[in-house]
Amino acid sequence: MSSFKPEQRRVTHRGREFHFVSYEGQQANPARHQAAMDPMWFLMNAGKRWPVIPHQPGQERDELDRLLAQWLEDHVFA
C-alpha cells in the first residue's frame, strides 16, 4: 500500500482562485504507451487536470505558492 498523502492548495492570483492537487507518481506502462511520471502538482479545472510542477513533500507553503503563481503567470496569463 502506498504511503503517499495527496495535498491540496488554493492559490489566489490576479483576483482568481486556482485549485491545485498533488498526485502520486506512476511507473511506466509500455502496454498502454504511458511514460513514468514523478509525483506532481496538478491544476484542477472543469473536471480536468494539468501537470504543473514536481511535488516535493515538506516544501514550505510560501515557496510552493510562489512557484504555483509563477507557473500561472507563465502558462495561464502569458
Buried (B, 14 or more C-beta within 10 A) or exposed (E): EEEEEEBEBEBEBEEEEBEBBBBBEEEEEEEEEEEEBEBBBBBEEEEEBBEBBBBBEEBEEEEBBEBBBEBBEEEBEE
